[in-house]
Structure formats: structure tokens, C-alpha cells
């Protein structure tokens, strides 16, 4: 096309062949509008048209919404062990636990706004960590953990003489 200003009447079926457009000639202003806080990348597998995605989708795709918290306790005994304060709301997705030596350790995870108070149970029931590394992946968790909550590991009973307890709680940012 030799015309510098193309009128819609000159374009048949409102279509311009890619070969008719010079490389680098299309500006961002001429692209389709996008929502605030969105970006262009192809999420769908295989070759194809670029896609507009949200920042939240990108964070999920990059695994940036997943956080893990671990307690590593030497010579565990019954009692409460403090953990971190959550900087933002979270949802528990998985708990892994095992003990070294001994037979098992029964525990619960709690969360609350007051670091000196007991807090509310996160899990629907206590979990048992044993020496074979058994873990729980499906359980009823507290629907959400609030920003500012303090996490705690509460050990209720011990069987044998474990030398170490490892508990890892995996969460997604709400």
C-alpha cells in the first residue's frame, strides 16, 4: 500500500494482511486495549496468538504465590513453639512432617493475632509425624490465615525418643 493514511473503505473485509505491514510499524497505541495490571505472554501450550494475562496469573505461573514455613525441632517435647508472623493472608495447602528416631510426634498448628495467646487450630485434627516421613495432603484447614497472624507448632505427645521433628506448612497467598 502506498497510501500513508488508509481509510476503512480501502480495506476489504476490515482485514490487513500481515505482509502489508512493515516490521515494527504497529505501535502499542494501535493494539487492542488491555485492563490495568495486565501483561502479554502466552500461557497456553504450543505456538499461537499472544494472550493478555493478569499479574495474579503470572505470580501463580511463576510459583510466587506459594510460601513454606518450617519448624525443625531438636529433641522435641510436648509444648508450644513459636513461628513467624504472616505478612499477608494465606491459605494452607499442605503439611509435611516426619521425625528422626523414636516412633512418632503428634502435633497441631495454630494461628492468632496475639503471640502470647494460644491461637486457633489451623488443622481440623492433630497430625502424627512418624519416622517414615508420612504426611498429610488432604485435610480441612482453617479457611484463611489473616495478615498479622502468628504461627505456632503445638506438640501434644511423643512416642519413643525422637531426636528431631521437621514440620513444613505450605501456603498460598490469598
N, C-alpha and C positions, 0 to 999 in steps of 0.2 A: 504494500500500500504506500503510495507516495503522498497521500494527503496527511497533513500534520494534525488536523482536527477531524476526527472521524465522527460523523453523525450516525445515530442509530438506524436511520433509513439506509445507510450504506452497508450495514451488517445484516446478512441474511440469517434468519432463524436466531438472531441475537447470539451468534457464536463467532468467536475469532479463533482461527487455528493457531496452535502454539508456534508453528513455523513462521507465522506472520508477525510475531512479537520478538523484538530483538532481546538478546540476553541482557538481563539487568534493567530492562525498561519498565517493569512493573514496580511501582513504589508501594510501600506499606499502606499508604493512604488509599490506594486503589484496591486493596484486598478487602475481603468481607470484614465487617465489624466483629469484634470479639468482646466478651464480657471482661470486666475488671478482674485482675489477679488470675489471668489465664495465659497460657503459652502454647506454642505449637511444637508438637513432637508426635511421632507415630507410635501409638500404644499397641495397636492391632498387629499381630504377627504377619510377616511377609511384606512384600512391596505393595505400595498403594498410595492413596491420597493422604497428605498430612492431616493431622487431626488437632483440634483445639481441645486442650485439657486444662483442668484447674490445678492450682498449686497443691491442693489437698491430694489430688490424684497422683501428682508427681512425688510427693512425700511418701505416699504409700508404695508406689512403684520402686522407689529407692530404699525402702525399709526405714525411713526416717521417723515413722510414727511408732516404732516398736522400741520399748525400753526394758531392760532387765535389771533386777535388783537381787543381789546375792548376800546370804549370810553364811560365813564359814566359821564354825564354832569348834574350837578345840576342847576336848573332854567335856562334852555337853552335860548339863544338869538341868533339872526342872527349874523353870523361871522365865522371865521376860528379858529379851534382848532388843534394844532399840535399833531402829533403822533410819533411813533418810526421810526427809520431809519432801513431799511431792511438789514440784514447781507448777504443775498443771494437772487438770483432771485426767484420770486414767481408767481403763477397764482391764481387769485381769484376764489373760487368755490362756495361761499355762503355769503350772507349778511343777518343778522337777526337784527331787530330793533323794539323797542317799546318805548312809552313814558308813564309816570305816570302822571295822571292828565291832564287837557287840552284836546284838541281834536287831534292834530297831529303836527308833525315836519317834514318839507321837507329838505332833505339834499343830498349831493353828497360827494363822497370820491375822493381825488386826490393824485397823487404821482409825485415826481420830484426830481431831483438831488440837487436843491438849497432849503434849508429850509426856506429862506426868500422870495422865489418866489411862485406864485400861484400854479404851478404844473398842470398836465394834468388830466382830468377826468378819473377815473378808470371805472366807470359805464356808460352805453350808455345813461342813463337818470337819473334824480334825483329820489330818493326813498322817500316814505312817511312812517314815523313811526307813528302808532296810538296806542291808549290805549289797543286795543285787542291783541297786540303782533304780528300783521301781519308781514310777512317777505317775502322776495323775494328769490327764489331758482334758478330761471332760468332767466338770464339776459345776455346781451352782455357785457363782461368785457374787459378792456384793455388786449390785447393779452398776455402781460407779464409785470411784475413789475421787474425792474432791481435791482441788488445788489447795495446798497447805496442810493436807493430812500427813500425820506422822505414821510411818510403818513400824510394826513390831513383830518379832518372832516370839511366840509363846510356846515353850516346851512344857508339855504336861506330864509325860512319862518316858522312862528309859528302860530298855531291856538289855541285859548284858552290860558290858563296859565299852561303849563306843569311844574311840579316840578322836573322832571328828564327825561333824554333821555339816552337810552342804545343802542349802535350800536356795533355789533360784526361782523368782517370780517374774514372769514375762507379762508385760502390759502393752496395750495400745493407747496412744494419746487420744483422748475423747474429743 
